[in-house]
Amino acid sequence: MTNDAIKDVVMIGAGPSALTAAVYTTREDIDTTLYEKAAVGGLAAITDMVDNYPGFPDGIEGMTLASQLEKQAERFGAKIEYGDVSAVRVEDGMKVITVDGKDVKAKAVLIATGSDYGKIGVPGEAEYYARGVHYCATCDGAFYRDRPIAVVGGGNSAVQESIFLTRFASHIDLLVRSTIKASEVLQHDLKEYIDSGKITIHLHTTTDEIVGADGKISTVKVTENGQPREIAVDGVFVFVGLKPNTGFLGGTGIELDELGLIKTDQKLQTNLPGVFASGDVRSGATMQIASAVGEGATAALSIREYLEALDKK
Amino acid sequence: MTNDAIKDVVMIGAGPSALTAAVYTTREDIDTTLYEKAAVGGLAAITDMVDNYPGFPDGIEGMTLASQLEKQAERFGAKIEYGDVSAVRVEDGMKVITVDGKDVKAKAVLIATGSDYGKIGVPGEAEYYARGVHYCATCDGAFYRDRPIAVVGGGNSAVQESIFLTRFASHIDLLVRSTIKASEVLQHDLKEYIDSGKITIHLHTTTDEIVGADGKISTVKVTENGQPREIAVDGVFVFVGLKPNTGFLGGTGIELDELGLIKTDQKLQTNLPGVFASGDVRSGATMQIASAVGEGATAALSIREYLEALDKK
């Protein structure tokens, strides 16, 4: 196994999960290359303040955390390259990864491409990302204690997270494009909050613009039953689906769950031997940096074990 | 459910996993009490330098990391109390935890008591803990690049970790009290390293003392086949078993694996509804802070879900 053209491990993505895995593999002298098509650090890098990543009692800026993870992986020798992975296939046990149209060979692969939150695509949404517009109630709900917010969406997660957010927000306007699509159970639970006045539901309502000033949100402009109106809020939470970054896996035969997330076993190996997955792209992901990082460490130990067994053959 | 005497969540142990879980639960206003019988921060707190906890590119002292985790949990309202938990039982769905002889009631329990490394109990072992005497090759092996070390033990993990440590150490003296008890496969693998001179094996050898000066190890004193001798090493790795802190679970009916670690499902729930486990005490644990922390976050989300379902009843 001295073919220099064959890498030990290729990691697809360079968010917290892959960067952690790379700290572990490179610290053990396992040759590791990460391919990232957008920003190193993943969603963490574009998060304003991370309050619940363990080890930083006063919180840490997402960008700072991302750059520290990058530095740590590079300290032990991880190679982080920009490149768009369009395909992964297995040939005679060797993993072949197509990066920017060229084939790269590796003994093992970690898929840690994460998931993106579904966007509504309205003015103000990108501008106030993570500073008023949020996609994760667990992460950012606590920033809205006793403050009015809006929630956009009408499916299971929009209803579930609205109910969860009532423990923080003073009031929630739930903006639903058509009608509520959530399960009967959730709709039943929701009714209680509507009755108590904690949640006001707006059906047949499109969200048109998120308006703010001085870096803060003040208003969300909507069209409710054909009539334009403005609702004063401090924050907007959007729950219109999750988009796992698995488009490049078509044809690989890697098993996905019903949400399009990658299925793994306890060791975080997919159904293809030597191909592992961790973080937000994995089935069962919590969309939490702490979990992504933990899975990165676990995946790295599994990868080491896989490589050791391979080298013995 | 307004009985003040019933706590929402009791966490047993206050290491990285429980402290992380507590950051999550308390940030969501879930009343959380942790009981710790020894040191807050668990094994992390007594680790000299943690090099692979993600987010600290230059490493962080274990004690500093532990105190930052503690601060973070307390910032959101976690109550950390010293107390020895001797039993857990379930009565009509309510969890009853015996702390210092008194019963405490809770709706949900997280067991995060960790595991301790088996000790050999010789002079110098405690004194040089984490500063020359180590119990985790993944954690500390990389500190011994091109340096001579000794490994104590003769079972599967001692042999496996010795082989792993050859990627760092210049030479390994493997100190085996009687004979090698590892699997045939591992013994076969080991032979290759003995033949190449990378590992020297000492059978019927007791480790008597770890000797050092100026805070560094210089020598390990052994008795080999009845003869005393000294071996010059920079570090000693001890692999004589893992002791999960599950002694208090006798009679609870909580399922353990063959190593005595607690079995859980994907949501980190044990076979008892409402009783969860995370970190080093859980079956499949990697003994890595990153993984323990990730599981803490995941367990907290599962606990929230459990409590929400409970409150609806």
Interface residues (C-beta under 8 A of the other chain):
Chain A: P16 L19 T20 V23 Y24 R27 E28 D29 D51 N52 Y53 P54 G55 F56 P57 D58 I60 L65 Q68 L69 K71 Q72 R75 T138 G141 A142 F164 R167 D189 Q266 G284 T286 Q288 A290 S291 A292 V293 G294 E295 G296 A297 T298 L301 K312
Chain B: P16 L19 T20 V23 Y24 R27 E28 D29 D51 N52 Y53 P54 G55 F56 P57 D58 I60 L65 Q68 L69 K71 Q72 R75 T138 G141 A142 F164 R167 D189 Q266 G284 T286 Q288 A290 S291 A292 V293 G294 E295 G296 A297 T298 L301 K312
